[in-house]
Amino acid sequence: MIQDIAPYQYDNSFAHRRDPRPEDYVFFHRNEREMVIIREEESCRFPTVAEVGADDLYFAFLIDEIAFFVGADRGTRLPEGIDYEFLDQNLFRTMKPQQLAFAGITGMQLIRWLNLNHFCGCCGTPMEESSWERAFVCPRCGKTVYPRLNPAVIVGVIHGDKILVTAYANRQSRGLALIAGFTEIGESVEDTVRREVFEEVGIRVKNLRYYKSQPWSFSDSLLLGFFCELEGDAEDVVLDEAELKEARWLRREELPDRRGEPALTAEMMQYFKDGKI
């Protein structure tokens, strides 16, 4: 998955922030969707501190000994004197090297948060950076705002040697998917699984089993993967056509090979295809 960058180690501890060094990388963006990159043969990278300067940088995180920063004016003051291009955030799915792809999309999530919090949402006062944690604090009313994180579920519904796959409606498709949805207020993630499955395909499920999680910065989300079983034997689905254009049961051998893809959905489908559940 996109966060699997071993042997590199990601460290987002605010306590480990440090001053910029010439070899560190800096994020700049356009419209909170396109990141400034520099092409180098078959790979790409971000501008370095040596190339753009160290003024007005916001510490993001570390990968090994290299620090990443958001550029001046929350990444909106584009660099001068270097050749660069813009990369749409969706292309971080396949960008190489992978540790920089993960850094880029994580940086874009941080950029969106920075640019949404110029002013206090309660009293309108300009926000200030916290000196001891990653947060903005209102100096007038004390309102504290942390980076946004949306919990969501990915659900593999199983019946015997078949799994329920879907295709989204009204959006660009990247192939087969699993049922997914965001957790609502006052709701456990287990209840999210049951609700989303029933809302999207009209079936009940049982025997929920947690698989693993994935940070998914494309939608500011934390994805929680679950497998579960069809309750009963009736495989008929009632499609929520506002959400899905298709839902069908596929046997293990009918699933496409999804090895190496960056998303939790693909890994869960491959996990089932390989007979590991």
TORKOL-4160 file (C-alpha; in steps of 0.2 Angstrom, whole numbers, padded with zeros to 4 digits, m for minus):
277
<pt num="1" X="0000" Y="0000" Z="0000"/>
<pt num="2" X="0005" Y="0018" Z="m0002"/>
<pt num="3" X="0012" Y="0020" Z="0016"/>
<pt num="4" X="0022" Y="0004" Z="0015"/>
<pt num="5" X="0039" Y="0013" Z="0012"/>
<pt num="6" X="0051" Y="0001" Z="0022"/>
<pt num="7" X="0065" Y="0002" Z="0024"/>
<pt num="8" X="0062" Y="0021" Z="0025"/>
<pt num="9" X="0053" Y="0026" Z="0042"/>
<pt num="10" X="0040" Y="0040" Z="0043"/>
<pt num="11" X="0040" Y="0051" Z="0058"/>
<pt num="12" X="0027" Y="0064" Z="0060"/>
<pt num="13" X="0030" Y="0068" Z="0079"/>
<pt num="14" X="0028" Y="0087" Z="0082"/>
<pt num="15" X="0041" Y="0085" Z="0095"/>
<pt num="16" X="0054" Y="0080" Z="0083"/>
<pt num="17" X="0053" Y="0095" Z="0072"/>
<pt num="18" X="0069" Y="0104" Z="0068"/>
<pt num="19" X="0076" Y="0118" Z="0058"/>
<pt num="20" X="0077" Y="0116" Z="0039"/>
<pt num="21" X="0093" Y="0109" Z="0031"/>
<pt num="22" X="0099" Y="0112" Z="0013"/>
<pt num="23" X="0095" Y="0094" Z="0008"/>
<pt num="24" X="0077" Y="0094" Z="0015"/>
<pt num="25" X="0062" Y="0095" Z="0004"/>
<pt num="26" X="0049" Y="0109" Z="0002"/>
<pt num="27" X="0030" Y="0107" Z="m0003"/>
<pt num="28" X="0022" Y="0120" Z="m0015"/>
<pt num="29" X="0005" Y="0118" Z="m0022"/>
<pt num="30" X="m0008" Y="0125" Z="m0034"/>
<pt num="31" X="m0027" Y="0124" Z="m0029"/>
<pt num="32" X="m0023" Y="0112" Z="m0015"/>
<pt num="33" X="m0023" Y="0098" Z="m0028"/>
<pt num="34" X="m0007" Y="0100" Z="m0038"/>
<pt num="35" X="0010" Y="0099" Z="m0031"/>
<pt num="36" X="0026" Y="0106" Z="m0037"/>
<pt num="37" X="0039" Y="0093" Z="m0043"/>
<pt num="38" X="0055" Y="0092" Z="m0052"/>
<pt num="39" X="0058" Y="0078" Z="m0065"/>
<pt num="40" X="0074" Y="0068" Z="m0064"/>
<pt num="41" X="0075" Y="0055" Z="m0078"/>
<pt num="42" X="0062" Y="0041" Z="m0073"/>
<pt num="43" X="0059" Y="0048" Z="m0056"/>
<pt num="44" X="0054" Y="0065" Z="m0048"/>
<pt num="45" X="0057" Y="0074" Z="m0032"/>
<pt num="46" X="0052" Y="0090" Z="m0023"/>
<pt num="47" X="0062" Y="0106" Z="m0022"/>
<pt num="48" X="0075" Y="0107" Z="m0009"/>
<pt num="49" X="0078" Y="0120" Z="0004"/>
<pt num="50" X="0095" Y="0124" Z="m0005"/>
<pt num="51" X="0085" Y="0128" Z="m0021"/>
<pt num="52" X="0071" Y="0138" Z="m0013"/>
<pt num="53" X="0077" Y="0145" Z="0003"/>
<pt num="54" X="0073" Y="0143" Z="0022"/>
<pt num="55" X="0061" Y="0157" Z="0025"/>
<pt num="56" X="0043" Y="0155" Z="0032"/>
<pt num="57" X="0043" Y="0136" Z="0031"/>
<pt num="58" X="0031" Y="0125" Z="0041"/>
<pt num="59" X="0038" Y="0108" Z="0047"/>
<pt num="60" X="0028" Y="0093" Z="0041"/>
<pt num="61" X="0037" Y="0077" Z="0045"/>
<pt num="62" X="0053" Y="0067" Z="0043"/>
<pt num="63" X="0057" Y="0052" Z="0033"/>
<pt num="64" X="0073" Y="0045" Z="0040"/>
<pt num="65" X="0084" Y="0060" Z="0041"/>
<pt num="66" X="0076" Y="0070" Z="0028"/>
<pt num="67" X="0063" Y="0083" Z="0034"/>
<pt num="68" X="0049" Y="0089" Z="0023"/>
<pt num="69" X="0042" Y="0107" Z="0025"/>
<pt num="70" X="0027" Y="0116" Z="0018"/>
<pt num="71" X="0033" Y="0131" Z="0008"/>
<pt num="72" X="0031" Y="0150" Z="0011"/>
<pt num="73" X="0013" Y="0157" Z="0013"/>
<pt num="74" X="0007" Y="0139" Z="0017"/>
<pt num="75" X="0014" Y="0133" Z="0001"/>
<pt num="76" X="0006" Y="0145" Z="m0011"/>
<pt num="77" X="0022" Y="0156" Z="m0014"/>
<pt num="78" X="0028" Y="0147" Z="m0029"/>
<pt num="79" X="0047" Y="0145" Z="m0031"/>
<pt num="80" X="0057" Y="0155" Z="m0043"/>
<pt num="81" X="0073" Y="0152" Z="m0052"/>
<pt num="82" X="0071" Y="0133" Z="m0054"/>
<pt num="83" X="0062" Y="0122" Z="m0068"/>
<pt num="84" X="0047" Y="0113" Z="m0061"/>
<pt num="85" X="0030" Y="0106" Z="m0066"/>
<pt num="86" X="0014" Y="0102" Z="m0057"/>
<pt num="87" X="0008" Y="0085" Z="m0052"/>
<pt num="88" X="m0010" Y="0081" Z="m0049"/>
<pt num="89" X="m0012" Y="0073" Z="m0032"/>
<pt num="90" X="m0020" Y="0057" Z="m0039"/>
<pt num="91" X="m0004" Y="0053" Z="m0048"/>
<pt num="92" X="0004" Y="0051" Z="m0032"/>
<pt num="93" X="m0004" Y="0033" Z="m0033"/>
<pt num="94" X="0010" Y="0028" Z="m0045"/>
<pt num="95" X="0024" Y="0041" Z="m0043"/>
<pt num="96" X="0041" Y="0034" Z="m0040"/>
<pt num="97" X="0050" Y="0033" Z="m0028"/>
<pt num="98" X="0036" Y="0027" Z="m0017"/>
<pt num="99" X="0043" Y="0036" Z="m0001"/>
<pt num="100" X="0041" Y="0053" Z="m0010"/>
<pt num="101" X="0024" Y="0048" Z="m0017"/>
<pt num="102" X="0018" Y="0045" Z="0001"/>
<pt num="103" X="0027" Y="0061" Z="0007"/>
<pt num="104" X="0018" Y="0071" Z="m0007"/>
<pt num="105" X="0000" Y="0065" Z="m0004"/>
<pt num="106" X="0003" Y="0066" Z="0015"/>
<pt num="107" X="0010" Y="0084" Z="0013"/>
<pt num="108" X="m0006" Y="0088" Z="0002"/>
<pt num="109" X="m0017" Y="0083" Z="0017"/>
<pt num="110" X="m0007" Y="0094" Z="0028"/>
<pt num="111" X="m0008" Y="0109" Z="0016"/>
<pt num="112" X="m0027" Y="0108" Z="0015"/>
<pt num="113" X="m0028" Y="0109" Z="0034"/>
<pt num="114" X="m0016" Y="0124" Z="0034"/>
<pt num="115" X="m0026" Y="0133" Z="0021"/>
<pt num="116" X="m0043" Y="0130" Z="0030"/>
<pt num="117" X="m0037" Y="0138" Z="0046"/>
<pt num="118" X="m0032" Y="0156" Z="0043"/>
<pt num="119" X="m0046" Y="0162" Z="0055"/>
<pt num="120" X="m0055" Y="0155" Z="0070"/>
<pt num="121" X="m0072" Y="0147" Z="0065"/>
<pt num="122" X="m0080" Y="0153" Z="0081"/>
<pt num="123" X="m0075" Y="0172" Z="0082"/>
<pt num="124" X="m0065" Y="0176" Z="0066"/>
<pt num="125" X="m0049" Y="0180" Z="0075"/>
<pt num="126" X="m0033" Y="0175" Z="0065"/>
<pt num="127" X="m0027" Y="0158" Z="0071"/>
<pt num="128" X="m0009" Y="0156" Z="0078"/>
<pt num="129" X="0002" Y="0140" Z="0078"/>
<pt num="130" X="0003" Y="0130" Z="0094"/>
<pt num="131" X="0021" Y="0130" Z="0101"/>
<pt num="132" X="0020" Y="0112" Z="0108"/>
<pt num="133" X="0008" Y="0102" Z="0097"/>
<pt num="134" X="0002" Y="0101" Z="0079"/>
<pt num="135" X="m0013" Y="0113" Z="0081"/>
<pt num="136" X="m0019" Y="0130" Z="0078"/>
<pt num="137" X="m0025" Y="0140" Z="0093"/>
<pt num="138" X="m0036" Y="0156" Z="0093"/>
<pt num="139" X="m0028" Y="0169" Z="0104"/>
<pt num="140" X="m0045" Y="0177" Z="0108"/>
<pt num="141" X="m0057" Y="0162" Z="0112"/>
<pt num="142" X="m0045" Y="0148" Z="0114"/>
<pt num="143" X="m0053" Y="0137" Z="0101"/>
<pt num="144" X="m0040" Y="0123" Z="0096"/>
<pt num="145" X="m0040" Y="0115" Z="0079"/>
<pt num="146" X="m0031" Y="0099" Z="0075"/>
<pt num="147" X="m0028" Y="0091" Z="0057"/>
<pt num="148" X="m0043" Y="0084" Z="0050"/>
<pt num="149" X="m0045" Y="0065" Z="0049"/>
<pt num="150" X="m0061" Y="0056" Z="0043"/>
<pt num="151" X="m0063" Y="0038" Z="0049"/>
<pt num="152" X="m0071" Y="0027" Z="0035"/>
<pt num="153" X="m0073" Y="0008" Z="0032"/>
<pt num="154" X="m0069" Y="m0003" Z="0018"/>
<pt num="155" X="m0079" Y="m0019" Z="0018"/>
<pt num="156" X="m0076" Y="m0036" Z="0010"/>
<pt num="157" X="m0093" Y="m0045" Z="0011"/>
<pt num="158" X="m0090" Y="m0064" Z="0009"/>
<pt num="159" X="m0102" Y="m0079" Z="0005"/>
<pt num="160" X="m0092" Y="m0095" Z="0003"/>
<pt num="161" X="m0079" Y="m0093" Z="m0011"/>
<pt num="162" X="m0087" Y="m0077" Z="m0017"/>
<pt num="163" X="m0084" Y="m0059" Z="m0013"/>
<pt num="164" X="m0096" Y="m0044" Z="m0016"/>
<pt num="165" X="m0088" Y="m0031" Z="m0028"/>
<pt num="166" X="m0094" Y="m0014" Z="m0033"/>
<pt num="167" X="m0092" Y="0000" Z="m0045"/>
<pt num="168" X="m0096" Y="0018" Z="m0040"/>
<pt num="169" X="m0109" Y="0029" Z="m0049"/>
<pt num="170" X="m0106" Y="0046" Z="m0055"/>
<pt num="171" X="m0087" Y="0046" Z="m0053"/>
<pt num="172" X="m0072" Y="0041" Z="m0063"/>
<pt num="173" X="m0069" Y="0022" Z="m0060"/>
<pt num="174" X="m0052" Y="0014" Z="m0056"/>
<pt num="175" X="m0059" Y="m0003" Z="m0058"/>
<pt num="176" X="m0068" Y="m0015" Z="m0046"/>
<pt num="177" X="m0070" Y="m0009" Z="m0028"/>
<pt num="178" X="m0078" Y="m0015" Z="m0011"/>
<pt num="179" X="m0091" Y="m0007" Z="m0001"/>
<pt num="180" X="m0085" Y="0009" Z="0008"/>
<pt num="181" X="m0092" Y="0023" Z="0018"/>
<pt num="182" X="m0088" Y="0036" Z="0031"/>
<pt num="183" X="m0092" Y="0034" Z="0050"/>
<pt num="184" X="m0106" Y="0045" Z="0056"/>
<pt num="185" X="m0106" Y="0054" Z="0073"/>
<pt num="186" X="m0111" Y="0043" Z="0087"/>
<pt num="187" X="m0108" Y="0027" Z="0077"/>
<pt num="188" X="m0095" Y="0014" Z="0080"/>
<pt num="189" X="m0085" Y="0008" Z="0065"/>
<pt num="190" X="m0093" Y="m0009" Z="0067"/>
<pt num="191" X="m0110" Y="m0001" Z="0065"/>
<pt num="192" X="m0104" Y="0009" Z="0050"/>
<pt num="193" X="m0100" Y="m0008" Z="0042"/>
<pt num="194" X="m0117" Y="m0014" Z="0044"/>
<pt num="195" X="m0126" Y="0002" Z="0039"/>
<pt num="196" X="m0115" Y="0005" Z="0024"/>
<pt num="197" X="m0118" Y="m0013" Z="0017"/>
<pt num="198" X="m0137" Y="m0012" Z="0020"/>
<pt num="199" X="m0138" Y="0006" Z="0013"/>
<pt num="200" X="m0128" Y="0002" Z="m0003"/>
<pt num="201" X="m0134" Y="m0016" Z="m0007"/>
<pt num="202" X="m0148" Y="m0020" Z="0005"/>
<pt num="203" X="m0141" Y="m0035" Z="0013"/>
<pt num="204" X="m0137" Y="m0040" Z="0031"/>
<pt num="205" X="m0120" Y="m0046" Z="0037"/>
<pt num="206" X="m0112" Y="m0055" Z="0052"/>
<pt num="207" X="m0096" Y="m0061" Z="0059"/>
<pt num="208" X="m0086" Y="m0045" Z="0057"/>
<pt num="209" X="m0067" Y="m0047" Z="0057"/>
<pt num="210" X="m0055" Y="m0032" Z="0057"/>
<pt num="211" X="m0041" Y="m0033" Z="0044"/>
<pt num="212" X="m0030" Y="m0018" Z="0045"/>
<pt num="213" X="m0030" Y="0001" Z="0042"/>
<pt num="214" X="m0023" Y="0013" Z="0030"/>
<pt num="215" X="m0020" Y="0032" Z="0030"/>
<pt num="216" X="m0028" Y="0038" Z="0014"/>
<pt num="217" X="m0023" Y="0057" Z="0012"/>
<pt num="218" X="m0032" Y="0058" Z="m0005"/>
<pt num="219" X="m0048" Y="0061" Z="0005"/>
<pt num="220" X="m0041" Y="0066" Z="0022"/>
<pt num="221" X="m0046" Y="0049" Z="0029"/>
<pt num="222" X="m0041" Y="0034" Z="0040"/>
<pt num="223" X="m0048" Y="0018" Z="0032"/>
<pt num="224" X="m0052" Y="0003" Z="0042"/>
<pt num="225" X="m0054" Y="m0013" Z="0033"/>
<pt num="226" X="m0066" Y="m0027" Z="0038"/>
<pt num="227" X="m0071" Y="m0044" Z="0031"/>
<pt num="228" X="m0088" Y="m0050" Z="0035"/>
<pt num="229" X="m0100" Y="m0063" Z="0030"/>
<pt num="230" X="m0117" Y="m0063" Z="0021"/>
<pt num="231" X="m0131" Y="m0066" Z="0034"/>
<pt num="232" X="m0142" Y="m0080" Z="0026"/>
<pt num="233" X="m0141" Y="m0087" Z="0009"/>
<pt num="234" X="m0150" Y="m0074" Z="m0002"/>
<pt num="235" X="m0137" Y="m0065" Z="m0013"/>
<pt num="236" X="m0149" Y="m0054" Z="m0021"/>
<pt num="237" X="m0144" Y="m0035" Z="m0019"/>
<pt num="238" X="m0154" Y="m0020" Z="m0019"/>
<pt num="239" X="m0143" Y="m0007" Z="m0027"/>
<pt num="240" X="m0142" Y="0011" Z="m0021"/>
<pt num="241" X="m0140" Y="0019" Z="m0038"/>
<pt num="242" X="m0135" Y="0036" Z="m0031"/>
<pt num="243" X="m0119" Y="0027" Z="m0024"/>
<pt num="244" X="m0116" Y="0012" Z="m0035"/>
<pt num="245" X="m0119" Y="0008" Z="m0053"/>
<pt num="246" X="m0115" Y="m0011" Z="m0051"/>
<pt num="247" X="m0113" Y="m0024" Z="m0037"/>
<pt num="248" X="m0110" Y="m0042" Z="m0041"/>
<pt num="249" X="m0103" Y="m0058" Z="m0033"/>
<pt num="250" X="m0086" Y="m0064" Z="m0040"/>
<pt num="251" X="m0077" Y="m0081" Z="m0036"/>
<pt num="252" X="m0059" Y="m0080" Z="m0030"/>
<pt num="253" X="m0053" Y="m0085" Z="m0048"/>
<pt num="254" X="m0063" Y="m0072" Z="m0056"/>
<pt num="255" X="m0055" Y="m0058" Z="m0047"/>
<pt num="256" X="m0041" Y="m0048" Z="m0056"/>
<pt num="257" X="m0023" Y="m0048" Z="m0049"/>
<pt num="258" X="m0021" Y="m0032" Z="m0039"/>
<pt num="259" X="m0003" Y="m0035" Z="m0032"/>
<pt num="260" X="0007" Y="m0019" Z="m0029"/>
<pt num="261" X="m0008" Y="m0007" Z="m0030"/>
<pt num="262" X="m0008" Y="0007" Z="m0017"/>
<pt num="263" X="m0025" Y="0005" Z="m0010"/>
<pt num="264" X="m0032" Y="m0005" Z="0005"/>
<pt num="265" X="m0047" Y="m0010" Z="m0006"/>
<pt num="266" X="m0035" Y="m0019" Z="m0019"/>
<pt num="267" X="m0025" Y="m0027" Z="m0005"/>
<pt num="268" X="m0041" Y="m0034" Z="0003"/>
<pt num="269" X="m0047" Y="m0041" Z="m0014"/>
<pt num="270" X="m0030" Y="m0049" Z="m0017"/>
<pt num="271" X="m0030" Y="m0056" Z="0001"/>
<pt num="272" X="m0047" Y="m0065" Z="m0003"/>
<pt num="273" X="m0041" Y="m0070" Z="m0021"/>
<pt num="274" X="m0026" Y="m0079" Z="m0013"/>
<pt num="275" X="m0037" Y="m0089" Z="m0001"/>
<pt num="276" X="m0030" Y="m0081" Z="0015"/>
<pt num="277" X="m0048" Y="m0078" Z="0021"/>
